[in-house]
Amino acid sequence: FTMTRNRAERRHHMARLKKSAAVIALQAMEAKKHQVFAFVLPVFVLVGCVGIDAIIMVPAYRKFVQKHAMRIKGK
């Protein structure tokens, strides 16, 4: 009887490990996304110093980011 209980416990533990691993992977993806944004935004700003395009781009870009953030949160 103790063996079957241990097996059930082990299975439960594995499921929890898998879940936590998935959560960690998701967080890593989110962090990577933020790094990409942090890298891309200064590039946009630099381009903006040269041309007027960025003045048009930045608000649209921010709106785009917000829309995606909402979609990610909604999921």
Secondary structure, 3 states (H helix, E strand, C coil): CHHHHHHHHHHHHHHHHHHHHHHHHHHHHHHHHHHHHHHHHHHHHHHHHHCCHHHHHHHHHHHHHHHHHHHHHHC
